[in-house]
Amino acid sequence: MAGTGTEQKRAALRPGSLITVFGGSGFIGRHTIQALARRGYRIRVAVRRPNEALFVKTTGDVGQVEPVQANIRDTRSVRAAIEGADAVVNLVGILHETGPQRFESVQAGGADRIAREAKAAGVGIFLHVSAIGADAESESAYARTKALGEQAVRAQLPDAAILRPSIIFGPEDDFFNRFAATARLSPFLPLIGGGKTKFQPVYVKDVAEAIVRAVETGAADGKVFELGGPEIATFRELMELTLREIGRKRILLPLPVFLAKPLAAILQLLPNPALTTDQLKLVTRDNVVSEAAQKEGRTFNGLGIAPTGMEAILPAYLGRFRRRGQFEQLHVTE
């Protein structure tokens, strides 16, 4: 379905419209699909291995959510996943490279291929999720390819909506869960670069709602929205919050970047590394909403969303990391 103006795009979506979501089985994706399904849309979930994404079918009514095979490095499968769609959402991204999953091919090349095929199919509504910190001049391949992906999307579809969240938290997150799990086994938590870097953690359901509202209303068409939660905290403060939530005392050990490099070089050889050399290039850069985005209303407020604070959500899923489980009284520490 083609669309050239905001009004045409707003009129295009209605209950029963088909939305293709690339990367829909991931952390953000499963919550986005749930939010879209509640609105009555049909969702085609484009993933590499549909048999491993069958759980998404339960987020909607029978037949409402359907996983299909699509590899973003393969034009033919991307084209088939987009065929007949009224809107396309691209959530594909990786935190570290493994096998054929490289930053360049996934976050830059993949975004370009999806946008090209969406344009060729006449799709009028396109939303791309990037990340705060995307920078074409960054030394980090992650941040650099995030920016290249944005540029590729914008070159094909100037009216596309782009959302940049800060680090995302929620029951399946790879941030608080990872450090809480580490604290169960280790007597200390490392503070890379002293733990001074600032973050603005954002709740995954708020990100999902922002995606849906941007797709439905056209509020973010042609704009780059930056999504951050209501609190800004340093890495040290986030570790202190994690320890409070799980009722444990651990040493917070400052670790200079130059000492962290050899550790990262070893850890990145593991299947799911806690730290890579590429991530080290990001640790000294604050990950918060910019002043420009705040002044121009390109934040949650511009989408009519009041973001959720961390302490309202973290206890619900970090409790399992307490010594005696979620019912432990938090004044008891070890």
RALINRA-V390105 format. One record per residue. RES is the residue in one letter. PHI is phi in radians with two decimals (none if undefined). PSI is psi in radians with two decimals (none if undefined). Layout:
res->RES phi->PHI psi->PSI
res->RES phi->PHI psi->PSI
This chain:
res->M phi->none psi->2.10
res->A phi->-1.48 psi->2.74
res->G phi->-2.81 psi->2.36
res->T phi->-2.02 psi->-0.26
res->G phi->-2.33 psi->2.87
res->T phi->-1.05 psi->-0.73
res->E phi->-1.10 psi->-0.71
res->Q phi->-1.09 psi->-0.66
res->K phi->-1.21 psi->-0.70
res->R phi->-1.12 psi->-0.63
res->A phi->-1.35 psi->-0.29
res->A phi->-1.27 psi->-0.67
res->L phi->-1.57 psi->2.36
res->R phi->-2.66 psi->2.85
res->P phi->-0.90 psi->2.27
res->G phi->1.75 psi->-0.23
res->S phi->-1.09 psi->2.62
res->L phi->-1.71 psi->2.19
res->I phi->-2.10 psi->2.16
res->T phi->-1.61 psi->2.22
res->V phi->-2.06 psi->1.96
res->F phi->-1.45 psi->2.30
res->G phi->1.35 psi->0.46
res->G phi->-1.29 psi->-0.15
res->S phi->-1.65 psi->0.00
res->G phi->-1.44 psi->-2.99
res->F phi->-1.01 psi->-0.96
res->I phi->-1.22 psi->-0.67
res->G phi->-1.04 psi->-0.79
res->R phi->-1.12 psi->-0.59
res->H phi->-1.34 psi->-0.60
res->T phi->-1.15 psi->-0.77
res->I phi->-1.10 psi->-0.72
res->Q phi->-1.06 psi->-0.74
res->A phi->-1.18 psi->-0.69
res->L phi->-1.17 psi->-0.71
res->A phi->-1.10 psi->-0.66
res->R phi->-1.09 psi->-0.48
res->R phi->-1.43 psi->-0.13
res->G phi->1.66 psi->0.18
res->Y phi->-1.42 psi->2.73
res->R phi->-1.56 psi->2.41
res->I phi->-2.17 psi->2.22
res->R phi->-1.80 psi->2.01
res->V phi->-1.70 psi->1.86
res->A phi->-1.56 psi->1.96
res->V phi->-2.42 psi->2.82
res->R phi->-1.21 psi->-0.68
res->R phi->-2.21 psi->1.55
res->P phi->-1.01 psi->-0.55
res->N phi->-1.16 psi->-0.36
res->E phi->-1.65 psi->0.03
res->A phi->-2.09 psi->0.33
res->L phi->-1.12 psi->-0.39
res->F phi->-1.08 psi->-0.41
res->V phi->-1.20 psi->-0.37
res->K phi->-1.09 psi->-0.47
res->T phi->-1.40 psi->-0.10
res->T phi->-1.39 psi->-0.15
res->G phi->-2.38 psi->-3.01
res->D phi->-1.26 psi->2.97
res->V phi->-1.00 psi->2.16
res->G phi->1.44 psi->-0.07
res->Q phi->-1.37 psi->-0.59
res->V phi->-2.10 psi->2.15
res->E phi->-2.32 psi->2.05
res->P phi->-1.28 psi->2.42
res->V phi->-2.32 psi->2.71
res->Q phi->-1.40 psi->2.29
res->A phi->-2.75 psi->2.27
res->N phi->-1.95 psi->2.08
res->I phi->-1.18 psi->-0.13
res->R phi->-1.57 psi->-0.05
res->D phi->-2.07 psi->1.98
res->T phi->-1.06 psi->-0.73
res->R phi->-1.08 psi->-0.76
res->S phi->-1.24 psi->-0.61
res->V phi->-1.12 psi->-0.75
res->R phi->-1.07 psi->-0.75
res->A phi->-1.14 psi->-0.65
res->A phi->-1.19 psi->-0.50
res->I phi->-1.54 psi->-0.41
res->E phi->-0.91 psi->2.18
res->G phi->1.44 psi->-0.02
res->A phi->-1.35 psi->2.55
res->D phi->-1.56 psi->-0.40
res->A phi->-2.66 psi->2.70
res->V phi->-2.28 psi->2.35
res->V phi->-2.13 psi->2.22
res->N phi->-1.90 psi->1.97
res->L phi->-1.95 psi->0.08
res->V phi->-1.20 psi->2.29
res->G phi->-2.95 psi->2.76
res->I phi->-2.29 psi->2.62
res->L phi->-1.60 psi->-0.43
res->H phi->-2.66 psi->2.77
res->E phi->-1.51 psi->2.50
res->T phi->-2.72 psi->2.29
res->G phi->0.96 psi->-2.31
res->P phi->-1.34 psi->-0.12
res->Q phi->-1.45 psi->1.62
res->R phi->-1.93 psi->2.62
res->F phi->-0.94 psi->-0.80
res->E phi->-1.10 psi->-0.78
res->S phi->-1.34 psi->-0.52
res->V phi->-1.55 psi->-0.98
res->Q phi->-1.49 psi->-0.43
res->A phi->-1.80 psi->-1.10
res->G phi->-1.10 psi->-0.70
res->G phi->-1.12 psi->-0.78
res->A phi->-1.07 psi->-0.71
res->D phi->-1.10 psi->-0.77
res->R phi->-1.15 psi->-0.75
res->I phi->-1.12 psi->-0.76
res->A phi->-1.14 psi->-0.72
res->R phi->-1.07 psi->-0.80
res->E phi->-1.23 psi->-0.59
res->A phi->-1.14 psi->-0.74
res->K phi->-1.11 psi->-0.78
res->A phi->-1.09 psi->-0.57
res->A phi->-1.45 psi->-0.09
res->G phi->1.32 psi->0.43
res->V phi->-1.20 psi->2.24
res->G phi->-1.58 psi->-0.28
res->I phi->-2.21 psi->2.13
res->F phi->-2.41 psi->2.28
res->L phi->-2.26 psi->2.33
res->H phi->-2.16 psi->2.24
res->V phi->-1.72 psi->2.12
res->S phi->-1.95 psi->-2.35
res->A phi->-2.81 psi->2.53
res->I phi->-1.04 psi->2.37
res->G phi->1.79 psi->-0.11
res->A phi->-1.02 psi->2.21
res->D phi->-2.73 psi->2.04
res->A phi->-1.13 psi->-0.31
res->E phi->-1.77 psi->0.06
res->S phi->-1.18 psi->2.58
res->E phi->-1.28 psi->-0.35
res->S phi->-1.41 psi->2.22
res->A phi->-1.11 psi->-0.60
res->Y phi->-1.05 psi->-0.95
res->A phi->-1.16 psi->-0.67
res->R phi->-1.15 psi->-0.78
res->T phi->-1.30 psi->-0.45
res->K phi->-1.07 psi->-0.76
res->A phi->-1.18 psi->-0.71
res->L phi->-1.12 psi->-0.63
res->G phi->-1.10 psi->-0.75
res->E phi->-1.05 psi->-0.78
res->Q phi->-1.09 psi->-0.71
res->A phi->-1.12 psi->-0.74
res->V phi->-1.12 psi->-0.81
res->R phi->-1.12 psi->-0.60
res->A phi->-1.13 psi->-0.63
res->Q phi->-1.52 psi->-0.67
res->L phi->-2.35 psi->1.48
res->P phi->-1.02 psi->-0.44
res->D phi->-1.60 psi->0.08
res->A phi->-1.10 psi->2.57
res->A phi->-1.58 psi->2.38
res->I phi->-2.18 psi->2.23
res->L phi->-2.03 psi->2.31
res->R phi->-2.07 psi->1.73
res->P phi->-1.47 psi->2.72
res->S phi->-1.36 psi->-2.90
res->I phi->-1.07 psi->2.47
res->I phi->-1.87 psi->2.32
res->F phi->-2.05 psi->2.77
res->G phi->2.83 psi->3.06
res->P phi->-0.92 psi->-0.57
res->E phi->-1.81 psi->0.28
res->D phi->-1.17 psi->2.83
res->D phi->-1.90 psi->0.34
res->F phi->-1.98 psi->-1.30
res->F phi->-1.09 psi->-0.71
res->N phi->-1.05 psi->-0.73
res->R phi->-1.12 psi->-0.82
res->F phi->-1.28 psi->-0.55
res->A phi->-1.15 psi->-0.69
res->A phi->-1.15 psi->-0.69
res->T phi->-1.09 psi->-0.70
res->A phi->-1.16 psi->-0.37
res->R phi->-1.22 psi->-0.47
res->L phi->-1.93 psi->-0.52
res->S phi->-1.80 psi->2.51
res->P phi->-1.35 psi->-0.13
res->F phi->-2.53 psi->2.78
res->L phi->-2.09 psi->2.26
res->P phi->-1.35 psi->2.44
res->L phi->-1.91 psi->1.64
res->I phi->-1.08 psi->2.24
res->G phi->1.16 psi->0.32
res->G phi->1.60 psi->-0.08
res->G phi->1.30 psi->0.44
res->K phi->-1.59 psi->-0.25
res->T phi->-1.07 psi->2.39
res->K phi->-1.67 psi->2.47
res->F phi->-2.28 psi->2.81
res->Q phi->-2.32 psi->1.21
res->P phi->-0.94 psi->2.44
res->V phi->-2.19 psi->2.40
res->Y phi->-1.28 psi->2.35
res->V phi->-1.04 psi->-0.63
res->K phi->-1.20 psi->-0.51
res->D phi->-1.21 psi->-0.67
res->V phi->-1.11 psi->-0.76
res->A phi->-1.06 psi->-0.73
res->E phi->-1.14 psi->-0.67
res->A phi->-1.09 psi->-0.71
res->I phi->-1.07 psi->-0.83
res->V phi->-1.11 psi->-0.77
res->R phi->-1.14 psi->-0.67
res->A phi->-1.14 psi->-0.70
res->V phi->-1.18 psi->-0.73
res->E phi->-1.29 psi->-0.76
res->T phi->-1.73 psi->-0.32
res->G phi->1.35 psi->0.19
res->A phi->-1.08 psi->-0.52
res->A phi->-1.83 psi->0.12
res->D phi->-1.02 psi->2.21
res->G phi->1.34 psi->0.06
res->K phi->-2.05 psi->2.80
res->V phi->-1.92 psi->1.92
res->F phi->-1.63 psi->2.40
res->E phi->-1.90 psi->2.20
res->L phi->-1.97 psi->2.02
res->G phi->-2.35 psi->2.65
res->G phi->-1.30 psi->-3.12
res->P phi->-1.30 psi->-0.21
res->E phi->-2.10 psi->2.41
res->I phi->-1.88 psi->2.27
res->A phi->-2.49 psi->2.58
res->T phi->-1.30 psi->2.90
res->F phi->-1.06 psi->-0.70
res->R phi->-1.03 psi->-0.80
res->E phi->-1.11 psi->-0.61
res->L phi->-1.20 psi->-0.63
res->M phi->-1.19 psi->-0.69
res->E phi->-1.10 psi->-0.70
res->L phi->-1.12 psi->-0.75
res->T phi->-1.04 psi->-0.79
res->L phi->-1.13 psi->-0.66
res->R phi->-1.10 psi->-0.73
res->E phi->-1.17 psi->-0.53
res->I phi->-1.76 psi->0.05
res->G phi->1.13 psi->0.70
res->R phi->-2.26 psi->2.58
res->K phi->-1.84 psi->2.21
res->R phi->-2.43 psi->2.67
res->I phi->-1.31 psi->2.27
res->L phi->-1.68 psi->1.87
res->L phi->-1.79 psi->1.91
res->P phi->-1.04 psi->2.32
res->L phi->-2.28 psi->1.89
res->P phi->-1.01 psi->2.61
res->V phi->-1.01 psi->-0.69
res->F phi->-1.15 psi->-0.49
res->L phi->-1.43 psi->-0.45
res->A phi->-1.33 psi->-0.39
res->K phi->-1.03 psi->-0.89
res->P phi->-1.12 psi->-0.57
res->L phi->-1.14 psi->-0.79
res->A phi->-1.10 psi->-0.66
res->A phi->-1.07 psi->-0.58
res->I phi->-1.39 psi->-0.81
res->L phi->-1.08 psi->-0.59
res->Q phi->-1.23 psi->-0.12
res->L phi->-1.42 psi->-0.24
res->L phi->-1.36 psi->2.76
res->P phi->-1.02 psi->-0.71
res->N phi->-2.28 psi->1.33
res->P phi->-1.14 psi->2.48
res->A phi->-1.34 psi->-0.36
res->L phi->-2.74 psi->2.44
res->T phi->-2.21 psi->2.87
res->T phi->-1.14 psi->-0.54
res->D phi->-1.19 psi->-0.70
res->Q phi->-1.13 psi->-0.53
res->L phi->-1.06 psi->-0.51
res->K phi->-1.26 psi->-0.17
res->L phi->-1.81 psi->-0.29
res->V phi->-1.19 psi->-0.32
res->T phi->-1.69 psi->0.06
res->R phi->-1.86 psi->2.20
res->D phi->-1.07 psi->2.50
res->N phi->-2.06 psi->1.22
res->V phi->-2.32 psi->2.84
res->V phi->-1.10 psi->2.37
res->S phi->-1.32 psi->2.76
res->E phi->-1.09 psi->-0.65
res->A phi->-1.08 psi->-0.77
res->A phi->-1.10 psi->-0.67
res->Q phi->-1.14 psi->-0.81
res->K phi->-1.14 psi->-0.61
res->E phi->-1.59 psi->0.05
res->G phi->1.27 psi->0.41
res->R phi->-1.68 psi->0.98
res->T phi->-2.39 psi->-2.99
res->F phi->-0.95 psi->-0.69
res->N phi->-1.00 psi->-0.66
res->G phi->-1.16 psi->-0.32
res->L phi->-1.81 psi->0.11
res->G phi->1.27 psi->0.53
res->I phi->-2.07 psi->2.28
res->A phi->-1.67 psi->1.89
res->P phi->-1.12 psi->2.66
res->T phi->-1.57 psi->2.41
res->G phi->-1.35 psi->2.75
res->M phi->-1.11 psi->-0.78
res->E phi->-1.22 psi->-0.18
res->A phi->-1.44 psi->-0.29
res->I phi->-2.04 psi->-0.72
res->L phi->-0.93 psi->-0.75
res->P phi->-1.01 psi->-0.49
res->A phi->-1.18 psi->-0.45
res->Y phi->-2.20 psi->-0.19
res->L phi->-1.56 psi->-0.19
res->G phi->-1.00 psi->-0.51
res->R phi->-1.16 psi->-0.24
res->F phi->-1.60 psi->-0.04
res->R phi->-1.25 psi->2.75
res->R phi->-1.01 psi->-0.67
res->R phi->-2.02 psi->0.45
res->G phi->1.50 psi->-2.99
res->Q phi->-1.19 psi->-0.28
res->F phi->-1.67 psi->0.11
res->E phi->-1.18 psi->2.42
res->Q phi->-1.27 psi->2.20
res->L phi->-1.26 psi->-0.17
res->H phi->-1.33 psi->-0.20
res->V phi->-1.56 psi->2.00
res->T phi->-2.13 psi->2.81
res->E phi->-2.23 psi->none
